[in-house]
Amino acid sequence: MTDKRIVLCTAGSEDEARKIGRHLVEQRLAACVNIVPRIESIYRWQEKVESSTEWLLLIKTTVDRFAAVRDAIRELHSYEVPECIAISIEDGSADYLGWIDQSVK
């Protein structure tokens, strides 16, 4: 297991996804943010089943930076309860994992 994380976050528009992604990388909270366009999300919100088009952010960071990533998402996001889920990266290319380290320092 590594100390690297992939954080999942959805956004309600491309502009919002880009704003969050750019901020995270500029502030060295993430090494990279991939934006997957136009996914369809089906979810329960306020006792109703809803669906909407969203943009998925795949955020590469470290366990040490996760709290700051979570806080930045909360601050920048338009949703009342934005998605912010960290998934552990078990293993990976040593060069890529090293690049993540260098990018978030």
N, C-alpha and C positions, 0 to 999 in steps of 0.2 A: 504494500500500500504506500502511496505517496501522500504528500501534504497538498497536492493539487486538487482543485475542484472545478466542476462545470456547474454553473448556476443557470437555472432555467427561469426565464421571466417572459411574460407575454405583454404586449402593448396594443393599444386600441387603434394605432395609426402608424404608418411608416415614419412620419415626422417624429412622433414620440419615441419610437424604437431607435431612430438615428440619434436623437438628442441624448437619450440615456446611454447608448453605446459609446458615443463620442466622449461624453463626460467621463465614463468609467476608464476609458483608455487614456484620455488626456491627464486624468488625475492619478494615473498609474495604479488604479485599483484592479484593472484587468489587463492582461496581455493582448487579448483579442476578443472581439464580440462579433459573432456571426448573426446575421439577421435573416431568418427564414420567412419569406413573404407569404401573406394571405393564407393562413391556416384557418380552418373552421373549428371553433371551440363550442362545445355543448357543455353546459354547467348549470348547477343549481345556485340561484341567487335570490335571496329574500322570498324563499318558499315557492319559487317558480323555476321551471326549466327554461333556460334561455339558450340562445345560440348567437354567435357573432363572428365576424372575421377579425383575426388578430395577426400580429407579427410576433414570431418567437425569437427571443434573444438567447443565444448560447454563449455564455460568458465564461472565459477561462481565467482562473485566478488561483490563489492559494488559501489555505485554511486561515492564515493570519490576516488576510485582507477581506475575508468573507463578511465580517460584521460591518466594515465600512462600505462594502458593495451593497449590502442589505439596507443600510441607512440612506445611501445615495438613491437607491431605487425608491424607497419610501418618500424621500423628499421630492424627487423629480416626476414621479408617476401621477397620472390623473385618476387612477382607480382608487377607490376607498380601501380595498384590500388587494394590493398587487401581488402577483405570484412571485415568490423568491424561494427557490428550492435548490439546495446544494447537493450534488452527487459526487461522491469520491471517485477520483481517478486511480484505479488500482495499479496501473503500470503504463508505460508508454516509452516512446523514443527518448533516450537520455538527452539528446540534443534539443528536442522540443520542450521537454520538461525544464531543462536548464534555461531555455529562452523565456519561458513563463516566469521563472525566478528573476531573471535580469530585467524583465519588462515591468514588474510590479514593485521593484525596489526604488 
